[in-house]
Structures are given as structure tokens and as C-alpha cells.
């Protein structure tokens, strides 16, 4: 898991953008993103709620519930399989990685 604004590293493996919106000021070819599964990103409503002052704990619960759809569950399992086969790097524009949706997603991938 890393910020998308950091330069790509040789050991990043599969680079997966986990933000719903493309990061500002970043050219798509410079980002070297291999996948952008928007189904695995928080909904616009949830993202706005969290940035509007919602607690991280409640955000986490709501986000995990959003990831419970069949389509999201299938993509999550695909990412788990990719992670078992090699390195997967989740990319986000979030400044606080530890209290972001990317952290929640990373932990779900390890289950």
C-alpha cells in the first residue's frame, strides 16, 4: 500500500488504484496503474460522509458492508489470488494511509 504520487518501484508488482476518482495532477501513463477496480472503492456518498467528519470506525464498517456485494466480493477474491501469486500494491491519493479505505482493503485481502 502506498500513495500513488510516489514513484513506481520495481517490486510493486501489480499496481491497483483503489480510489474512485483519478488523482489530481497525475498523468495516467506516469502512474503505471495495472488495474482500477472502481467497484472496490468507497461509494461517493460514503467518501463524502467520512470526509465530512464521520468516524473512522463507522467508515470502516460501512465500507466493509459496501464490499459485500457479489461483484465486489468476486473482485476482492481475484485480488487475493493475485496477492498469493505475487506482489500487489494498492495505490491511493489518501494522505493518511493508516486511516484510509486502502488500509481497510489491504486488511480484507489478508483474511
VEXMISE-894504 format. One record per residue: residue number from 1; residue in three letters; x, y, z of N, C-alpha, C, CB in turn. Coordinates in nm, 2 decimals. Glycine has a CB too. Example, Ala and Ser with C-alpha at 12.3 -4.5 7.8 and 13.67 -1.06 7.14 Angstrom:
2
+-----+------+--------+--------+--------+--------+--------+--------+--------+--------+--------+--------+--------+--------+
|  nr | rest |    n.X |    n.Y |    n.Z |   ca.X |   ca.Y |   ca.Z |    c.X |    c.Y |    c.Z |   cb.X |   cb.Y |   cb.Z |
+-----+------+--------+--------+--------+--------+--------+--------+--------+--------+--------+--------+--------+--------+
|   1 |  ALA |   1.32 |  -0.57 |   0.78 |   1.23 |  -0.45 |   0.78 |   1.32 |  -0.33 |   0.78 |   1.13 |  -0.45 |   0.90 |
|   2 |  SER |   1.28 |  -0.22 |   0.71 |   1.37 |  -0.11 |   0.71 |   1.29 |   0.00 |   0.79 |   1.41 |  -0.06 |   0.57 |
+-----+------+--------+--------+--------+--------+--------+--------+--------+--------+--------+--------+--------+--------+
***
This chain:
111
+-----+------+--------+--------+--------+--------+--------+--------+--------+--------+--------+--------+--------+--------+
|  nr | rest |    n.X |    n.Y |    n.Z |   ca.X |   ca.Y |   ca.Z |    c.X |    c.Y |    c.Z |   cb.X |   cb.Y |   cb.Z |
+-----+------+--------+--------+--------+--------+--------+--------+--------+--------+--------+--------+--------+--------+
|   1 |  UNK |   0.09 |  -0.12 |   0.00 |   0.00 |   0.00 |   0.00 |   0.09 |   0.12 |   0.00 |  -0.10 |   0.00 |   0.12 |
|   2 |  UNK |   0.06 |   0.22 |  -0.09 |   0.14 |   0.34 |  -0.10 |   0.06 |   0.45 |  -0.17 |   0.27 |   0.31 |  -0.17 |
|   3 |  UNK |   0.11 |   0.57 |  -0.16 |   0.05 |   0.68 |  -0.22 |   0.08 |   0.68 |  -0.37 |   0.09 |   0.82 |  -0.16 |
|   4 |  UNK |  -0.02 |   0.71 |  -0.45 |   0.00 |   0.70 |  -0.60 |   0.10 |   0.81 |  -0.65 |  -0.13 |   0.72 |  -0.67 |
|   5 |  UNK |   0.12 |   0.91 |  -0.57 |   0.21 |   1.02 |  -0.61 |   0.36 |   0.98 |  -0.59 |   0.18 |   1.14 |  -0.53 |
|   6 |  UNK |   0.38 |   0.87 |  -0.52 |   0.52 |   0.82 |  -0.51 |   0.56 |   0.75 |  -0.64 |   0.53 |   0.72 |  -0.38 |
|   7 |  UNK |   0.69 |   0.76 |  -0.67 |   0.73 |   0.70 |  -0.80 |   0.72 |   0.54 |  -0.79 |   0.88 |   0.73 |  -0.83 |
|   8 |  UNK |   0.68 |   0.48 |  -0.90 |   0.67 |   0.34 |  -0.90 |   0.80 |   0.27 |  -0.87 |   0.62 |   0.29 |  -1.04 |
|   9 |  UNK |   0.79 |   0.16 |  -0.80 |   0.91 |   0.08 |  -0.76 |   0.91 |  -0.05 |  -0.84 |   0.91 |   0.05 |  -0.60 |
|  10 |  UNK |   1.03 |  -0.10 |  -0.86 |   1.04 |  -0.23 |  -0.94 |   0.97 |  -0.35 |  -0.87 |   1.18 |  -0.27 |  -0.96 |
|  11 |  UNK |   0.96 |  -0.34 |  -0.74 |   0.90 |  -0.45 |  -0.66 |   0.75 |  -0.43 |  -0.63 |   0.97 |  -0.48 |  -0.54 |
|  12 |  UNK |   0.69 |  -0.33 |  -0.70 |   0.54 |  -0.30 |  -0.67 |   0.46 |  -0.42 |  -0.72 |   0.50 |  -0.17 |  -0.74 |
|  13 |  UNK |   0.50 |  -0.49 |  -0.82 |   0.41 |  -0.60 |  -0.87 |   0.29 |  -0.54 |  -0.94 |   0.37 |  -0.69 |  -0.76 |
|  14 |  UNK |   0.18 |  -0.60 |  -0.92 |   0.05 |  -0.55 |  -0.97 |   0.01 |  -0.42 |  -0.90 |  -0.06 |  -0.66 |  -0.96 |
|  15 |  UNK |   0.00 |  -0.31 |  -0.98 |  -0.03 |  -0.18 |  -0.92 |  -0.18 |  -0.15 |  -0.94 |   0.05 |  -0.06 |  -0.98 |
|  16 |  UNK |  -0.26 |  -0.14 |  -0.83 |  -0.40 |  -0.13 |  -0.83 |  -0.44 |   0.00 |  -0.76 |  -0.47 |  -0.25 |  -0.76 |
|  17 |  UNK |  -0.51 |   0.09 |  -0.84 |  -0.56 |   0.21 |  -0.79 |  -0.69 |   0.18 |  -0.72 |  -0.58 |   0.32 |  -0.90 |
|  18 |  UNK |  -0.71 |   0.22 |  -0.59 |  -0.83 |   0.19 |  -0.52 |  -0.90 |   0.32 |  -0.48 |  -0.79 |   0.12 |  -0.39 |
|  19 |  UNK |  -0.89 |   0.42 |  -0.56 |  -0.96 |   0.55 |  -0.54 |  -1.07 |   0.55 |  -0.65 |  -0.87 |   0.67 |  -0.55 |
|  20 |  UNK |  -1.19 |   0.61 |  -0.62 |  -1.29 |   0.62 |  -0.72 |  -1.26 |   0.72 |  -0.83 |  -1.43 |   0.65 |  -0.65 |
|  21 |  UNK |  -1.20 |   0.83 |  -0.78 |  -1.16 |   0.94 |  -0.88 |  -1.01 |   0.93 |  -0.91 |  -1.19 |   1.08 |  -0.81 |
|  22 |  UNK |  -0.98 |   0.97 |  -1.03 |  -0.84 |   0.97 |  -1.07 |  -0.77 |   1.08 |  -0.99 |  -0.82 |   1.00 |  -1.23 |
|  23 |  UNK |  -0.65 |   1.06 |  -0.94 |  -0.57 |   1.16 |  -0.86 |  -0.54 |   1.28 |  -0.94 |  -0.44 |   1.09 |  -0.81 |
|  24 |  UNK |  -0.56 |   1.39 |  -0.88 |  -0.54 |   1.52 |  -0.94 |  -0.39 |   1.54 |  -0.98 |  -0.58 |   1.64 |  -0.85 |
|  25 |  UNK |  -0.37 |   1.60 |  -1.10 |  -0.24 |   1.64 |  -1.14 |  -0.15 |   1.52 |  -1.18 |  -0.18 |   1.71 |  -1.03 |
|  26 |  UNK |  -0.20 |   1.40 |  -1.19 |  -0.12 |   1.29 |  -1.22 |  -0.16 |   1.23 |  -1.36 |  -0.14 |   1.18 |  -1.12 |
|  27 |  UNK |  -0.06 |   1.23 |  -1.45 |  -0.08 |   1.17 |  -1.58 |  -0.10 |   1.02 |  -1.57 |   0.04 |   1.21 |  -1.68 |
|  28 |  UNK |  -0.19 |   0.97 |  -1.65 |  -0.22 |   0.82 |  -1.64 |  -0.10 |   0.74 |  -1.68 |  -0.33 |   0.79 |  -1.73 |
|  29 |  UNK |  -0.02 |   0.78 |  -1.78 |   0.10 |   0.70 |  -1.81 |   0.21 |   0.70 |  -1.71 |   0.15 |   0.74 |  -1.95 |
|  30 |  UNK |   0.22 |   0.81 |  -1.63 |   0.32 |   0.82 |  -1.53 |   0.28 |   0.74 |  -1.41 |   0.34 |   0.97 |  -1.49 |
|  31 |  UNK |   0.15 |   0.71 |  -1.39 |   0.11 |   0.64 |  -1.27 |   0.14 |   0.49 |  -1.28 |  -0.04 |   0.66 |  -1.25 |
|  32 |  UNK |   0.15 |   0.44 |  -1.40 |   0.17 |   0.30 |  -1.42 |   0.07 |   0.21 |  -1.34 |   0.31 |   0.26 |  -1.39 |
|  33 |  UNK |  -0.06 |   0.23 |  -1.36 |  -0.16 |   0.16 |  -1.29 |  -0.20 |   0.04 |  -1.38 |  -0.29 |   0.25 |  -1.26 |
|  34 |  UNK |  -0.20 |  -0.08 |  -1.32 |  -0.24 |  -0.20 |  -1.39 |  -0.39 |  -0.23 |  -1.38 |  -0.16 |  -0.32 |  -1.33 |
|  35 |  UNK |  -0.45 |  -0.19 |  -1.28 |  -0.60 |  -0.21 |  -1.26 |  -0.66 |  -0.10 |  -1.18 |  -0.62 |  -0.35 |  -1.19 |
|  36 |  UNK |  -0.78 |  -0.07 |  -1.21 |  -0.86 |   0.04 |  -1.14 |  -1.00 |  -0.02 |  -1.12 |  -0.86 |   0.17 |  -1.22 |
|  37 |  UNK |  -1.02 |  -0.11 |  -1.02 |  -1.15 |  -0.17 |  -1.00 |  -1.24 |  -0.07 |  -0.91 |  -1.13 |  -0.30 |  -0.93 |
|  38 |  UNK |  -1.31 |   0.01 |  -0.98 |  -1.39 |   0.11 |  -0.90 |  -1.50 |   0.05 |  -0.81 |  -1.46 |   0.20 |  -1.00 |
|  39 |  UNK |  -1.53 |  -0.08 |  -0.84 |  -1.63 |  -0.15 |  -0.76 |  -1.57 |  -0.17 |  -0.61 |  -1.66 |  -0.29 |  -0.82 |
|  40 |  UNK |  -1.44 |  -0.17 |  -0.60 |  -1.38 |  -0.19 |  -0.47 |  -1.35 |  -0.06 |  -0.40 |  -1.25 |  -0.27 |  -0.49 |
|  41 |  UNK |  -1.39 |   0.05 |  -0.45 |  -1.37 |   0.18 |  -0.39 |  -1.49 |   0.22 |  -0.31 |  -1.34 |   0.29 |  -0.50 |
|  42 |  UNK |  -1.48 |   0.31 |  -0.21 |  -1.59 |   0.35 |  -0.13 |  -1.69 |   0.43 |  -0.22 |  -1.55 |   0.44 |  -0.01 |
|  43 |  UNK |  -1.82 |   0.42 |  -0.20 |  -1.91 |   0.50 |  -0.28 |  -1.89 |   0.65 |  -0.25 |  -2.06 |   0.46 |  -0.24 |
|  44 |  UNK |  -1.94 |   0.73 |  -0.35 |  -1.92 |   0.87 |  -0.34 |  -1.99 |   0.92 |  -0.21 |  -1.99 |   0.94 |  -0.46 |
|  45 |  UNK |  -2.11 |   0.87 |  -0.18 |  -2.18 |   0.91 |  -0.05 |  -2.10 |   0.87 |   0.07 |  -2.31 |   0.84 |  -0.05 |
|  46 |  UNK |  -2.04 |   0.75 |   0.08 |  -1.96 |   0.72 |   0.19 |  -1.83 |   0.80 |   0.20 |  -1.92 |   0.57 |   0.19 |
|  47 |  UNK |  -1.77 |   0.82 |   0.09 |  -1.65 |   0.91 |   0.09 |  -1.68 |   1.05 |   0.14 |  -1.58 |   0.91 |  -0.05 |
|  48 |  UNK |  -1.79 |   1.11 |   0.10 |  -1.82 |   1.24 |   0.14 |  -1.86 |   1.24 |   0.29 |  -1.94 |   1.29 |   0.06 |
|  49 |  UNK |  -1.93 |   1.14 |   0.33 |  -1.97 |   1.13 |   0.48 |  -1.84 |   1.13 |   0.56 |  -2.05 |   1.00 |   0.50 |
|  50 |  UNK |  -1.75 |   1.04 |   0.52 |  -1.62 |   1.03 |   0.60 |  -1.54 |   1.16 |   0.60 |  -1.54 |   0.91 |   0.55 |
|  51 |  UNK |  -1.53 |   1.22 |   0.49 |  -1.45 |   1.35 |   0.48 |  -1.53 |   1.46 |   0.55 |  -1.42 |   1.38 |   0.34 |
|  52 |  UNK |  -1.66 |   1.44 |   0.57 |  -1.74 |   1.54 |   0.64 |  -1.73 |   1.53 |   0.79 |  -1.88 |   1.54 |   0.59 |
|  53 |  UNK |  -1.66 |   1.44 |   0.84 |  -1.64 |   1.43 |   0.99 |  -1.68 |   1.30 |   1.05 |  -1.72 |   1.53 |   1.05 |
|  54 |  UNK |  -1.72 |   1.20 |   0.96 |  -1.76 |   1.07 |   1.01 |  -1.64 |   1.00 |   1.08 |  -1.82 |   0.98 |   0.90 |
|  55 |  UNK |  -1.67 |   0.91 |   1.18 |  -1.56 |   0.84 |   1.25 |  -1.50 |   0.73 |   1.16 |  -1.61 |   0.78 |   1.38 |
|  56 |  UNK |  -1.37 |   0.70 |   1.18 |  -1.31 |   0.60 |   1.10 |  -1.37 |   0.46 |   1.13 |  -1.15 |   0.60 |   1.13 |
|  57 |  UNK |  -1.40 |   0.44 |   1.25 |  -1.46 |   0.31 |   1.29 |  -1.59 |   0.29 |   1.22 |  -1.48 |   0.30 |   1.44 |
|  58 |  UNK |  -1.68 |   0.39 |   1.21 |  -1.80 |   0.37 |   1.14 |  -1.78 |   0.37 |   0.99 |  -1.90 |   0.49 |   1.17 |
|  59 |  UNK |  -1.68 |   0.44 |   0.94 |  -1.65 |   0.44 |   0.80 |  -1.61 |   0.30 |   0.76 |  -1.54 |   0.54 |   0.76 |
|  60 |  UNK |  -1.52 |   0.24 |   0.84 |  -1.47 |   0.10 |   0.82 |  -1.59 |   0.00 |   0.81 |  -1.38 |   0.06 |   0.93 |
|  61 |  UNK |  -1.68 |   0.01 |   0.90 |  -1.80 |  -0.08 |   0.90 |  -1.88 |  -0.06 |   0.77 |  -1.88 |  -0.06 |   1.02 |
|  62 |  UNK |  -1.91 |   0.06 |   0.74 |  -1.99 |   0.09 |   0.62 |  -1.92 |   0.05 |   0.49 |  -2.02 |   0.24 |   0.62 |
|  63 |  UNK |  -1.79 |   0.07 |   0.49 |  -1.71 |   0.03 |   0.37 |  -1.71 |  -0.12 |   0.35 |  -1.57 |   0.09 |   0.38 |
|  64 |  UNK |  -1.69 |  -0.19 |   0.46 |  -1.69 |  -0.34 |   0.45 |  -1.83 |  -0.39 |   0.41 |  -1.65 |  -0.40 |   0.59 |
|  65 |  UNK |  -1.93 |  -0.32 |   0.45 |  -2.07 |  -0.36 |   0.41 |  -2.08 |  -0.33 |   0.26 |  -2.18 |  -0.28 |   0.48 |
|  66 |  UNK |  -2.03 |  -0.22 |   0.21 |  -2.03 |  -0.20 |   0.06 |  -1.96 |  -0.30 |  -0.02 |  -1.98 |  -0.06 |   0.03 |
|  67 |  UNK |  -1.85 |  -0.36 |   0.04 |  -1.77 |  -0.46 |  -0.03 |  -1.84 |  -0.60 |  -0.02 |  -1.63 |  -0.47 |   0.04 |
|  68 |  UNK |  -1.96 |  -0.61 |   0.04 |  -2.03 |  -0.73 |   0.05 |  -2.11 |  -0.77 |  -0.07 |  -2.11 |  -0.73 |   0.17 |
|  69 |  UNK |  -2.11 |  -0.68 |  -0.17 |  -2.19 |  -0.71 |  -0.29 |  -2.12 |  -0.83 |  -0.37 |  -2.20 |  -0.59 |  -0.38 |
|  70 |  UNK |  -2.20 |  -0.91 |  -0.44 |  -2.14 |  -1.02 |  -0.52 |  -2.03 |  -0.97 |  -0.61 |  -2.24 |  -1.09 |  -0.60 |
|  71 |  UNK |  -2.05 |  -0.86 |  -0.68 |  -1.94 |  -0.81 |  -0.77 |  -1.81 |  -0.77 |  -0.70 |  -2.00 |  -0.69 |  -0.85 |
|  72 |  UNK |  -1.83 |  -0.70 |  -0.59 |  -1.71 |  -0.66 |  -0.51 |  -1.64 |  -0.78 |  -0.45 |  -1.75 |  -0.56 |  -0.40 |
|  73 |  UNK |  -1.72 |  -0.88 |  -0.40 |  -1.67 |  -1.00 |  -0.34 |  -1.58 |  -1.08 |  -0.44 |  -1.78 |  -1.09 |  -0.28 |
|  74 |  UNK |  -1.63 |  -1.09 |  -0.56 |  -1.56 |  -1.16 |  -0.67 |  -1.43 |  -1.09 |  -0.70 |  -1.65 |  -1.17 |  -0.80 |
|  75 |  UNK |  -1.43 |  -0.95 |  -0.71 |  -1.31 |  -0.88 |  -0.74 |  -1.21 |  -0.89 |  -0.63 |  -1.34 |  -0.73 |  -0.77 |
|  76 |  UNK |  -1.26 |  -0.89 |  -0.50 |  -1.18 |  -0.90 |  -0.39 |  -1.11 |  -1.03 |  -0.39 |  -1.26 |  -0.88 |  -0.26 |
|  77 |  UNK |  -1.18 |  -1.14 |  -0.42 |  -1.12 |  -1.27 |  -0.43 |  -1.01 |  -1.28 |  -0.54 |  -1.23 |  -1.38 |  -0.45 |
|  78 |  UNK |  -1.04 |  -1.21 |  -0.65 |  -0.94 |  -1.21 |  -0.76 |  -0.81 |  -1.14 |  -0.71 |  -1.00 |  -1.13 |  -0.88 |
|  79 |  UNK |  -0.83 |  -1.03 |  -0.64 |  -0.71 |  -0.96 |  -0.58 |  -0.64 |  -1.05 |  -0.48 |  -0.75 |  -0.83 |  -0.52 |
|  80 |  UNK |  -0.71 |  -1.12 |  -0.40 |  -0.65 |  -1.21 |  -0.30 |  -0.56 |  -1.31 |  -0.38 |  -0.75 |  -1.28 |  -0.22 |
|  81 |  UNK |  -0.62 |  -1.37 |  -0.48 |  -0.55 |  -1.47 |  -0.56 |  -0.42 |  -1.41 |  -0.63 |  -0.64 |  -1.53 |  -0.67 |
|  82 |  UNK |  -0.43 |  -1.28 |  -0.67 |  -0.32 |  -1.22 |  -0.73 |  -0.21 |  -1.19 |  -0.62 |  -0.36 |  -1.08 |  -0.79 |
|  83 |  UNK |  -0.25 |  -1.16 |  -0.50 |  -0.16 |  -1.14 |  -0.39 |  -0.09 |  -1.27 |  -0.35 |  -0.23 |  -1.08 |  -0.27 |
|  84 |  UNK |  -0.16 |  -1.38 |  -0.36 |  -0.10 |  -1.51 |  -0.33 |   0.01 |  -1.54 |  -0.43 |  -0.20 |  -1.62 |  -0.32 |
|  85 |  UNK |  -0.02 |  -1.50 |  -0.56 |   0.07 |  -1.54 |  -0.67 |   0.19 |  -1.44 |  -0.68 |   0.00 |  -1.54 |  -0.80 |
|  86 |  UNK |   0.18 |  -1.32 |  -0.62 |   0.29 |  -1.22 |  -0.63 |   0.25 |  -1.10 |  -0.56 |   0.32 |  -1.20 |  -0.78 |
|  87 |  UNK |   0.33 |  -1.00 |  -0.58 |   0.31 |  -0.87 |  -0.51 |   0.20 |  -0.79 |  -0.57 |   0.44 |  -0.79 |  -0.51 |
|  88 |  UNK |   0.11 |  -0.74 |  -0.48 |   0.01 |  -0.65 |  -0.52 |   0.02 |  -0.52 |  -0.44 |  -0.14 |  -0.71 |  -0.50 |
|  89 |  UNK |   0.03 |  -0.40 |  -0.50 |   0.04 |  -0.28 |  -0.43 |  -0.09 |  -0.20 |  -0.46 |   0.17 |  -0.20 |  -0.49 |
|  90 |  UNK |  -0.15 |  -0.16 |  -0.34 |  -0.27 |  -0.08 |  -0.35 |  -0.23 |   0.06 |  -0.35 |  -0.37 |  -0.11 |  -0.23 |
|  91 |  UNK |  -0.28 |   0.14 |  -0.45 |  -0.24 |   0.28 |  -0.46 |  -0.36 |   0.37 |  -0.43 |  -0.20 |   0.30 |  -0.61 |
|  92 |  UNK |  -0.33 |   0.48 |  -0.36 |  -0.43 |   0.58 |  -0.32 |  -0.37 |   0.72 |  -0.32 |  -0.50 |   0.54 |  -0.19 |
|  93 |  UNK |  -0.46 |   0.82 |  -0.33 |  -0.41 |   0.95 |  -0.31 |  -0.43 |   1.00 |  -0.17 |  -0.49 |   1.05 |  -0.41 |
|  94 |  UNK |  -0.49 |   0.91 |  -0.09 |  -0.51 |   0.95 |   0.06 |  -0.38 |   0.99 |   0.12 |  -0.57 |   0.83 |   0.13 |
|  95 |  UNK |  -0.39 |   1.09 |   0.20 |  -0.27 |   1.13 |   0.28 |  -0.24 |   1.05 |   0.40 |  -0.28 |   1.28 |   0.32 |
|  96 |  UNK |  -0.34 |   1.01 |   0.47 |  -0.33 |   0.93 |   0.59 |  -0.36 |   0.78 |   0.55 |  -0.42 |   0.98 |   0.70 |
|  97 |  UNK |  -0.26 |   0.71 |   0.52 |  -0.28 |   0.57 |   0.48 |  -0.34 |   0.48 |   0.59 |  -0.15 |   0.51 |   0.43 |
|  98 |  UNK |  -0.30 |   0.51 |   0.71 |  -0.35 |   0.42 |   0.82 |  -0.49 |   0.44 |   0.85 |  -0.27 |   0.45 |   0.94 |
|  99 |  UNK |  -0.56 |   0.54 |   0.81 |  -0.70 |   0.57 |   0.84 |  -0.77 |   0.59 |   0.71 |  -0.72 |   0.69 |   0.94 |
| 100 |  UNK |  -0.74 |   0.51 |   0.61 |  -0.80 |   0.52 |   0.48 |  -0.87 |   0.39 |   0.44 |  -0.69 |   0.56 |   0.37 |
| 101 |  UNK |  -0.94 |   0.40 |   0.33 |  -1.01 |   0.29 |   0.27 |  -0.91 |   0.19 |   0.22 |  -1.10 |   0.33 |   0.16 |
| 102 |  UNK |  -0.79 |   0.23 |   0.18 |  -0.69 |   0.14 |   0.13 |  -0.64 |   0.05 |   0.25 |  -0.57 |   0.22 |   0.08 |
| 103 |  UNK |  -0.63 |   0.10 |   0.37 |  -0.59 |   0.01 |   0.48 |  -0.70 |  -0.09 |   0.51 |  -0.58 |   0.10 |   0.61 |
| 104 |  UNK |  -0.83 |  -0.05 |   0.50 |  -0.94 |  -0.15 |   0.52 |  -0.93 |  -0.26 |   0.41 |  -1.07 |  -0.08 |   0.51 |
| 105 |  UNK |  -0.91 |  -0.22 |   0.29 |  -0.90 |  -0.31 |   0.18 |  -0.78 |  -0.40 |   0.19 |  -0.89 |  -0.23 |   0.04 |
| 106 |  UNK |  -0.66 |  -0.35 |   0.23 |  -0.54 |  -0.43 |   0.25 |  -0.57 |  -0.53 |   0.36 |  -0.42 |  -0.34 |   0.29 |
| 107 |  UNK |  -0.63 |  -0.50 |   0.46 |  -0.66 |  -0.59 |   0.57 |  -0.76 |  -0.70 |   0.52 |  -0.72 |  -0.52 |   0.69 |
| 108 |  UNK |  -0.86 |  -0.66 |   0.45 |  -0.95 |  -0.76 |   0.39 |  -0.88 |  -0.86 |   0.30 |  -1.07 |  -0.69 |   0.32 |
| 109 |  UNK |  -0.78 |  -0.81 |   0.22 |  -0.71 |  -0.90 |   0.13 |  -0.63 |  -1.00 |   0.21 |  -0.62 |  -0.82 |   0.04 |
| 110 |  UNK |  -0.59 |  -0.97 |   0.33 |  -0.51 |  -1.06 |   0.41 |  -0.59 |  -1.17 |   0.48 |  -0.43 |  -0.99 |   0.51 |
| 111 |  UNK |  -0.72 |  -1.15 |   0.48 |  -0.81 |  -1.25 |   0.55 |  -0.82 |  -1.38 |   0.48 |  -0.95 |  -1.19 |   0.58 |
+-----+------+--------+--------+--------+--------+--------+--------+--------+--------+--------+--------+--------+--------+
***
